[in-house]
Amino acid sequence: MSDLLAARSQMAMSLAFHILFAVAGMAMPLLMVLAELRHQRTGDPAALELAKRWAKGTAILFAVGAVSGTVLSFELGLLWPQFMRHAGPLVGMPFSLEGFAFFLEAIFLGLYLYGWDHLRPRVHLACGLGVALCGLLSAIFVVAVNAWMNEPSGFEYVDGAFVNIRPWEAMFNGAFFSQALHMALAAYASIAVAVMGIHAWALRREPDSALHRTAFRLALGLALVAVPAQIVSGDHSAKHIARDQPVKLAAAEALFETQTRAPLALGGIADSSSAQLRGAIELPGMLSLIAFSDPDAEVTGLDSVPRELWPPVNIVHFAFDLMVGCGLAMLAVVGFGGLWWVDARLRGRPPPWARPRYLIFALLAGPLGFIALEAGWVVTEVGRQPWVIQGYMKTSEAVTPMPGLVAPFLVFSALYLFLGVVVIVLLKNHVLAATPGAERAAEETSA
């Protein structure tokens, strides 16, 4: 393994691990706030118990996310010093704002965790909203950095250096809105569906559990908003990429030739040497329609740039298909849940959380959001290669000259494996423990 490949692998592994905690920090606080709000409005003791459990889970995920995020910040400087030397003045502001939001999130989370018996209900709920808002802002600021790497702006490029820096323009670059919106909705959608899956599994074992019914209901309610909105934001992102990052879209669809009435390719294996996509199902004109709302529009292919600037087509194409497939499967599961929920309200039939077959589908759909999330970041990052700063700096130019990068890659892989096991054990013991005790606590509270 070359040092460049080891550095890229270490960064990819770190990001893939950290992003799971980042989305949890964005979405879990919202769910715990919804649970507490339900308790304050209805007096439901199961909702109170659920809010406390989800708060513990949020704290555990926040702590591990802080560790993995700290590792990432060191990796940027140690593995990619040339990138930080040139890009630091441009991405420093969103990174600083991210740190500020992170510390505020920690303060609000501390008040929320230890303020149950010391703060007025509305103040306590406001602290939970502070956790949710700061978690969202923290992720958005980081996304602003990645968006700048995809569409750099806010500077003048003179003699190989970035000068006349305009930090606000760099932060709110052309890709900022579409990426921030898509990422935020991806967080809410993936966590909501994952929580549905966890509590669907619990409801299969304890169908009468008030705690798990409440949890499933809240998660499904969030998913009914987030998943369809995520599909719409995905369409907006595709149109933006078609206009401003056409090579990435061409790689995602393995479109080797610029053409009108470009087909949407489902599956298949790309052969870059012969510039052909084999074994795909092609829908004529659909890519042009999705990208430009016109089935006759011209879509830029990979032939628009030299071959040495092509991303790894098969990786990007497979990841894109996987992301879209998981998103549509989530939409189907959540959509049927919404229909059965309405049917239960109108006709008095069993709600979705009381339907054993639907719980099986919800359980199977649980990991789909995380798979789509990881695949989407593969499209974003690998689809930009060989550039680390699109059009200005290649990844090979940004890597550290230090040799032996395979060693830290293996060490950090072991670290993330250890942290993953720790998280699973903590969540099992503090959040996913057997519910009879929780049910008794809920009954005592109501009494």
MINURO-842167 format. One record per residue (C-alpha): residue number from 1; residue in one letter; x, y, z. Coordinates in Angstrom, 1 decimal. Example, Ala and Ser with C-alpha at 12.3 -4.5 7.8 and 13.67 -1.06 7.14 Angstrom:
residues 2
1; A; 12.3; -4.5; 7.8
2; S; 13.7; -1.1; 7.1
This chain:
residues 447
1; M; 0.0; 0.0; 0.0
2; S; 1.4; 3.4; -1.0
3; D; 1.6; 6.2; 1.5
4; L; -0.9; 8.2; -0.5
5; L; -3.4; 5.3; -0.5
6; A; -2.7; 4.7; 3.3
7; A; -3.4; 8.4; 4.0
8; R; -6.6; 8.4; 1.9
9; S; -7.7; 5.1; 3.5
10; Q; -7.1; 6.5; 7.0
11; M; -9.1; 9.7; 6.2
12; A; -11.9; 7.7; 4.6
13; M; -12.1; 5.4; 7.6
14; S; -12.1; 8.2; 10.1
15; L; -14.8; 10.1; 8.2
16; A; -17.0; 7.0; 7.8
17; F; -16.8; 6.4; 11.5
18; H; -17.2; 9.9; 12.6
19; I; -20.2; 10.7; 10.4
20; L; -22.4; 8.2; 12.2
21; F; -21.9; 10.2; 15.4
22; A; -22.3; 13.5; 13.6
23; V; -25.7; 12.6; 12.3
24; A; -26.7; 11.2; 15.8
25; G; -25.7; 14.6; 17.3
26; M; -27.9; 16.3; 14.8
27; A; -31.0; 14.1; 15.0
28; M; -31.1; 12.4; 18.4
29; P; -31.5; 15.6; 20.4
30; L; -34.6; 16.4; 18.3
31; L; -36.1; 13.1; 19.1
32; M; -35.5; 13.5; 22.8
33; V; -37.0; 16.9; 22.7
34; L; -40.1; 15.5; 20.9
35; A; -40.4; 12.9; 23.6
36; E; -40.2; 15.4; 26.4
37; L; -42.6; 17.7; 24.7
38; R; -45.1; 14.8; 24.4
39; H; -44.7; 14.2; 28.1
40; Q; -45.3; 17.8; 29.0
41; R; -48.4; 18.0; 26.8
42; T; -50.0; 14.6; 27.7
43; G; -48.3; 13.5; 30.9
44; D; -47.3; 10.3; 29.2
45; P; -44.9; 8.6; 31.6
46; A; -43.5; 6.4; 28.8
47; A; -42.5; 9.6; 26.9
48; L; -40.6; 10.9; 30.0
49; E; -38.7; 7.6; 30.4
50; L; -38.0; 7.7; 26.6
51; A; -36.7; 11.2; 26.7
52; K; -34.3; 10.3; 29.6
53; R; -33.1; 7.2; 27.8
54; W; -32.5; 9.1; 24.5
55; A; -30.7; 11.8; 26.4
56; K; -28.3; 9.2; 27.8
57; G; -27.8; 7.8; 24.3
58; T; -27.1; 11.3; 23.0
59; A; -24.5; 11.9; 25.7
60; I; -22.7; 8.6; 24.9
61; L; -22.7; 9.3; 21.1
62; F; -21.7; 12.9; 21.7
63; A; -18.7; 11.8; 23.8
64; V; -17.4; 9.3; 21.3
65; G; -18.1; 11.7; 18.4
66; A; -15.9; 14.3; 20.2
67; V; -13.0; 11.8; 20.3
68; S; -13.4; 10.8; 16.6
69; G; -13.8; 14.5; 15.6
70; T; -10.6; 15.4; 17.5
71; V; -8.7; 12.7; 15.7
72; L; -10.0; 14.1; 12.4
73; S; -8.8; 17.6; 13.2
74; F; -5.3; 16.2; 13.9
75; E; -5.4; 14.1; 10.7
76; L; -6.0; 17.1; 8.6
77; G; -2.8; 18.8; 9.7
78; L; -0.7; 15.6; 9.9
79; L; -1.7; 13.9; 6.7
80; W; -2.6; 16.8; 4.5
81; P; -0.2; 19.7; 5.5
82; Q; -0.2; 21.2; 2.0
83; F; -3.9; 21.4; 1.9
84; M; -4.1; 23.1; 5.3
85; R; -1.3; 25.5; 4.4
86; H; -3.1; 26.8; 1.3
87; A; -6.7; 26.3; 2.4
88; G; -6.4; 27.2; 6.1
89; P; -7.2; 30.9; 5.7
90; L; -10.3; 30.0; 3.7
91; V; -11.8; 27.2; 5.8
92; G; -10.6; 28.5; 9.2
93; M; -13.7; 30.5; 9.9
94; P; -16.3; 27.6; 9.5
95; F; -14.0; 25.3; 11.5
96; S; -13.9; 28.0; 14.2
97; L; -17.6; 28.4; 14.2
98; E; -18.0; 24.6; 14.3
99; G; -15.9; 24.5; 17.5
100; F; -18.0; 27.3; 19.0
101; A; -21.2; 25.4; 18.2
102; F; -19.7; 22.2; 19.6
103; F; -18.9; 23.8; 23.0
104; L; -22.4; 25.4; 23.2
105; E; -23.9; 22.0; 22.4
106; A; -21.9; 20.5; 25.3
107; I; -23.1; 23.2; 27.7
108; F; -26.8; 22.7; 26.7
109; L; -26.4; 18.9; 26.9
110; G; -25.0; 19.1; 30.4
111; L; -27.9; 21.3; 31.5
112; Y; -30.3; 19.0; 29.9
113; L; -28.9; 15.8; 31.5
114; Y; -28.6; 17.2; 35.0
115; G; -31.4; 19.7; 35.0
116; W; -34.4; 17.4; 35.2
117; D; -35.1; 18.2; 38.9
118; H; -33.5; 21.7; 38.9
119; L; -34.9; 23.5; 35.9
120; R; -38.5; 24.5; 35.1
121; P; -40.0; 22.3; 32.5
122; R; -40.0; 24.9; 29.8
123; V; -36.4; 25.9; 30.5
124; H; -35.3; 22.3; 30.5
125; L; -37.1; 21.8; 27.1
126; A; -35.3; 24.9; 25.8
127; C; -32.0; 23.4; 26.8
128; G; -32.9; 20.3; 24.7
129; L; -33.7; 22.6; 21.8
130; G; -30.3; 24.3; 22.3
131; V; -28.6; 20.9; 22.0
132; A; -30.5; 20.1; 18.8
133; L; -29.8; 23.5; 17.2
134; C; -26.1; 23.6; 18.1
135; G; -25.7; 20.0; 16.8
136; L; -27.3; 21.0; 13.5
137; L; -25.1; 24.2; 13.2
138; S; -22.0; 22.3; 14.1
139; A; -22.5; 19.9; 11.2
140; I; -23.5; 22.6; 8.8
141; F; -20.3; 24.5; 9.4
142; V; -18.2; 21.4; 8.7
143; V; -20.2; 20.8; 5.5
144; A; -19.4; 24.3; 4.4
145; V; -15.7; 23.3; 4.4
146; N; -16.4; 20.3; 2.2
147; A; -18.6; 22.3; -0.1
148; W; -15.7; 24.8; -0.6
149; M; -13.5; 21.9; -1.5
150; N; -16.0; 20.9; -4.2
151; E; -16.6; 24.5; -5.5
152; P; -13.8; 26.7; -4.2
153; S; -14.5; 30.5; -4.1
154; G; -13.7; 33.6; -2.1
155; F; -10.2; 34.2; -3.3
156; E; -7.9; 35.1; -6.1
157; Y; -5.3; 32.5; -7.4
158; V; -2.0; 34.2; -8.1
159; D; 1.3; 32.3; -8.7
160; G; 0.0; 29.1; -7.1
161; A; -1.3; 30.8; -3.9
162; F; -4.7; 31.9; -2.6
163; V; -4.7; 35.6; -2.0
164; N; -7.3; 38.4; -1.4
165; I; -9.2; 36.0; 0.9
166; R; -13.0; 36.7; 1.3
167; P; -14.0; 34.3; 4.1
168; W; -17.7; 34.8; 4.0
169; E; -17.8; 34.2; 0.3
170; A; -15.7; 31.1; 0.8
171; M; -18.0; 29.8; 3.5
172; F; -21.2; 30.4; 1.6
173; N; -19.9; 29.0; -1.7
174; G; -22.0; 27.8; -4.5
175; A; -22.3; 24.2; -3.2
176; F; -23.1; 25.3; 0.4
177; F; -26.9; 25.3; 0.3
178; S; -27.5; 22.1; -1.5
179; Q; -24.9; 20.1; 0.5
180; A; -26.0; 21.5; 3.9
181; L; -29.7; 20.9; 3.2
182; H; -29.0; 17.4; 1.8
183; M; -26.8; 16.5; 4.8
184; A; -29.2; 17.8; 7.4
185; L; -32.1; 15.9; 6.0
186; A; -30.0; 12.8; 5.6
187; A; -29.2; 13.0; 9.3
188; Y; -32.8; 13.2; 10.3
189; A; -34.0; 10.6; 7.9
190; S; -31.2; 8.0; 8.7
191; I; -31.6; 8.4; 12.4
192; A; -35.4; 8.3; 12.3
193; V; -35.4; 5.1; 10.3
194; A; -32.7; 3.5; 12.4
195; V; -34.7; 4.3; 15.6
196; M; -37.7; 2.8; 14.0
197; G; -35.7; -0.4; 13.3
198; I; -34.4; -0.6; 16.9
199; H; -37.8; -0.2; 18.4
200; A; -39.5; -2.5; 15.8
201; W; -37.2; -5.2; 17.0
202; A; -38.2; -4.4; 20.6
203; L; -41.9; -4.4; 19.8
204; R; -41.5; -7.8; 18.2
205; R; -40.5; -9.1; 21.6
206; E; -42.7; -6.8; 23.7
207; P; -45.8; -5.8; 21.6
208; D; -47.5; -4.1; 24.6
209; S; -44.6; -1.9; 25.6
210; A; -45.8; 1.7; 25.9
211; L; -42.2; 2.9; 25.8
212; H; -41.4; 1.2; 22.5
213; R; -44.8; 2.2; 20.9
214; T; -44.1; 5.8; 21.8
215; A; -40.6; 5.6; 20.4
216; F; -41.7; 4.1; 17.2
217; R; -44.5; 6.6; 16.8
218; L; -42.2; 9.6; 17.3
219; A; -39.5; 8.2; 15.0
220; L; -42.1; 7.4; 12.3
221; G; -43.4; 10.9; 12.5
222; L; -40.0; 12.4; 12.0
223; A; -39.3; 10.0; 9.1
224; L; -42.5; 10.9; 7.4
225; V; -41.2; 14.5; 7.2
226; A; -37.5; 13.9; 6.6
227; V; -37.4; 11.0; 4.1
228; P; -39.6; 12.6; 1.4
229; A; -37.9; 15.9; 2.0
230; Q; -34.5; 14.1; 1.5
231; I; -35.7; 12.7; -1.8
232; V; -36.6; 16.2; -3.0
233; S; -33.3; 17.7; -1.8
234; G; -31.5; 14.9; -3.6
235; D; -33.2; 16.0; -6.8
236; H; -32.1; 19.6; -6.1
237; S; -28.5; 18.4; -5.5
238; A; -28.5; 16.4; -8.7
239; K; -29.5; 19.5; -10.7
240; H; -26.8; 21.5; -8.9
241; I; -24.1; 18.9; -9.6
242; A; -25.1; 18.6; -13.2
243; R; -24.6; 22.3; -13.6
244; D; -21.5; 23.0; -11.4
245; Q; -19.8; 19.6; -10.9
246; P; -20.6; 17.8; -14.2
247; V; -17.7; 15.4; -14.1
248; K; -18.9; 14.0; -10.7
249; L; -22.4; 13.4; -12.2
250; A; -20.9; 11.8; -15.2
251; A; -18.9; 9.4; -13.0
252; A; -22.0; 8.7; -10.8
253; E; -23.9; 7.7; -13.9
254; A; -20.9; 6.2; -15.8
255; L; -21.7; 8.6; -18.7
256; F; -18.6; 8.5; -20.8
257; E; -19.9; 10.6; -23.7
258; T; -21.5; 14.0; -23.6
259; Q; -24.9; 13.6; -25.2
260; T; -28.5; 14.8; -25.4
261; R; -31.3; 12.6; -24.2
262; A; -28.8; 11.1; -21.8
263; P; -30.1; 7.8; -20.2
264; L; -30.3; 7.0; -16.5
265; A; -28.1; 4.0; -15.9
266; L; -29.2; 1.5; -13.3
267; G; -26.4; -0.9; -12.3
268; G; -23.8; -2.1; -14.7
269; I; -20.0; -2.3; -14.6
270; A; -18.0; 0.6; -16.1
271; D; -15.0; -0.2; -18.3
272; S; -12.9; 3.0; -18.3
273; S; -10.4; 1.6; -20.8
274; S; -13.0; 1.2; -23.5
275; A; -15.3; 3.9; -22.1
276; Q; -18.3; 1.6; -21.9
277; L; -20.9; 0.7; -19.3
278; R; -21.9; -3.0; -19.5
279; G; -24.9; -4.7; -18.1
280; A; -26.8; -1.6; -17.0
281; I; -30.5; -1.0; -17.4
282; E; -30.8; 2.3; -19.2
283; L; -33.9; 4.6; -19.2
284; P; -33.6; 6.9; -22.2
285; G; -33.7; 10.6; -21.5
286; M; -34.2; 10.2; -17.8
287; L; -30.8; 11.6; -16.8
288; S; -31.4; 14.7; -18.9
289; L; -34.8; 15.1; -17.3
290; I; -33.5; 14.7; -13.8
291; A; -30.5; 16.9; -14.3
292; F; -32.1; 19.7; -16.3
293; S; -35.9; 19.1; -16.2
294; D; -35.7; 18.5; -20.0
295; P; -35.5; 15.0; -21.6
296; D; -33.7; 16.5; -24.6
297; A; -31.1; 18.4; -22.6
298; E; -27.4; 17.8; -23.1
299; V; -25.5; 16.2; -20.2
300; T; -21.8; 16.5; -19.9
301; G; -19.9; 13.2; -20.0
302; L; -16.4; 12.1; -18.9
303; D; -15.1; 12.9; -22.3
304; S; -15.1; 16.6; -21.3
305; V; -11.9; 16.2; -19.3
306; P; -8.7; 14.2; -19.9
307; R; -8.7; 10.6; -18.6
308; E; -6.1; 11.4; -15.9
309; L; -8.8; 13.6; -14.3
310; W; -11.5; 10.9; -14.3
311; P; -12.6; 9.8; -10.8
312; P; -12.7; 6.0; -10.1
313; V; -15.9; 5.5; -12.1
314; N; -17.0; 2.1; -10.9
315; I; -16.7; 3.1; -7.2
316; V; -18.7; 6.3; -7.7
317; H; -21.3; 4.7; -9.9
318; F; -21.9; 1.8; -7.5
319; A; -22.1; 4.2; -4.5
320; F; -24.6; 6.4; -6.3
321; D; -26.8; 3.5; -7.2
322; L; -26.6; 2.2; -3.6
323; M; -27.5; 5.6; -2.2
324; V; -30.5; 6.1; -4.4
325; G; -31.7; 2.5; -4.0
326; C; -31.6; 2.8; -0.2
327; G; -33.3; 6.1; -0.3
328; L; -36.2; 4.8; -2.4
329; A; -36.5; 1.7; -0.1
330; M; -36.7; 3.9; 2.9
331; L; -39.4; 6.0; 1.2
332; A; -41.5; 2.9; 0.5
333; V; -41.3; 1.6; 4.1
334; V; -42.0; 5.0; 5.6
335; G; -44.8; 5.7; 3.1
336; F; -46.6; 2.5; 3.9
337; G; -46.3; 3.3; 7.6
338; G; -47.8; 6.7; 7.0
339; L; -50.7; 5.2; 5.1
340; W; -51.4; 2.6; 7.8
341; W; -51.2; 5.3; 10.4
342; V; -53.8; 7.4; 8.6
343; D; -55.9; 4.3; 8.1
344; A; -55.7; 3.6; 11.9
345; R; -56.9; 7.1; 12.7
346; L; -59.8; 7.1; 10.2
347; R; -61.0; 3.5; 10.4
348; G; -59.8; 2.3; 13.8
349; R; -57.5; -0.4; 12.3
350; P; -54.2; -1.4; 13.9
351; P; -51.5; 1.3; 13.6
352; P; -48.2; 0.4; 11.9
353; W; -46.4; -0.3; 15.2
354; A; -49.1; -2.9; 16.0
355; R; -48.6; -4.7; 12.7
356; P; -46.1; -7.6; 13.0
357; R; -45.3; -7.8; 9.3
358; Y; -44.7; -4.0; 9.1
359; L; -42.4; -4.2; 12.0
360; I; -40.3; -6.8; 10.1
361; F; -40.0; -4.3; 7.2
362; A; -39.1; -1.5; 9.6
363; L; -36.5; -3.7; 11.2
364; L; -34.9; -4.6; 7.9
365; A; -35.0; -0.9; 6.8
366; G; -33.1; 0.2; 10.0
367; P; -29.6; 0.3; 8.6
368; L; -30.6; 1.6; 5.1
369; G; -30.2; 5.3; 6.1
370; F; -26.6; 4.7; 7.3
371; I; -25.7; 2.8; 4.2
372; A; -27.1; 5.6; 2.0
373; L; -25.3; 8.1; 4.1
374; E; -21.9; 6.4; 3.7
375; A; -22.5; 5.8; 0.0
376; G; -23.5; 9.5; -0.5
377; W; -20.2; 10.6; 1.0
378; V; -18.3; 8.2; -1.2
379; V; -20.0; 9.9; -4.2
380; T; -19.1; 13.3; -2.8
381; E; -15.4; 12.6; -2.0
382; V; -14.4; 10.0; -4.5
383; G; -16.3; 11.7; -7.2
384; R; -14.1; 14.8; -6.8
385; Q; -10.9; 12.8; -7.3
386; P; -8.1; 13.4; -8.2
387; W; -8.7; 16.8; -6.7
388; V; -8.7; 17.7; -3.0
389; I; -9.5; 21.3; -4.0
390; Q; -11.5; 21.0; -7.2
391; G; -9.5; 22.5; -10.1
392; Y; -6.6; 23.8; -7.9
393; M; -4.9; 21.1; -5.9
394; K; -4.7; 17.4; -6.4
395; T; -4.8; 14.9; -3.6
396; S; -1.3; 13.7; -4.4
397; E; 0.0; 17.2; -4.0
398; A; -1.6; 17.7; -0.5
399; V; -0.3; 14.6; 1.2
400; T; 2.5; 14.7; 3.8
401; P; 5.9; 13.5; 2.6
402; M; 6.3; 11.5; 5.9
403; P; 6.8; 7.8; 5.0
404; G; 5.3; 4.7; 6.7
405; L; 1.7; 5.9; 6.7
406; V; 0.5; 2.3; 6.8
407; A; 1.3; 2.1; 10.5
408; P; -0.9; 4.9; 11.7
409; F; -3.7; 3.6; 9.4
410; L; -3.6; 0.2; 11.1
411; V; -3.4; 1.8; 14.6
412; F; -6.3; 4.1; 14.0
413; S; -8.3; 1.2; 12.5
414; A; -7.9; -0.7; 15.8
415; L; -8.8; 2.4; 17.7
416; Y; -12.1; 2.9; 15.8
417; L; -12.9; -0.8; 16.2
418; F; -12.4; -0.5; 20.0
419; L; -14.5; 2.7; 20.1
420; G; -17.3; 0.9; 18.2
421; V; -17.4; -1.9; 20.6
422; V; -17.5; 0.5; 23.5
423; V; -20.4; 2.4; 22.0
424; I; -22.4; -0.8; 21.4
425; V; -21.8; -1.9; 25.0
426; L; -22.7; 1.4; 26.5
427; L; -25.9; 1.8; 24.4
428; K; -27.0; -1.7; 25.3
429; N; -26.5; -1.1; 29.0
430; H; -27.8; 2.4; 29.4
431; V; -30.3; 2.9; 26.6
432; L; -31.4; -0.5; 25.2
433; A; -31.7; -2.3; 28.5
434; A; -34.7; -4.6; 29.1
435; T; -37.8; -2.6; 29.5
436; P; -39.8; -4.1; 32.3
437; G; -38.1; -1.9; 34.8
438; A; -38.7; 1.1; 32.6
439; E; -42.4; 0.2; 32.3
440; R; -42.7; -0.1; 36.1
441; A; -41.0; 3.3; 36.5
442; A; -43.5; 4.8; 34.0
443; E; -46.4; 3.3; 35.9
444; E; -45.1; 4.6; 39.2
445; T; -44.7; 8.1; 37.7
446; S; -48.2; 8.1; 36.4
447; A; -49.5; 6.9; 39.8
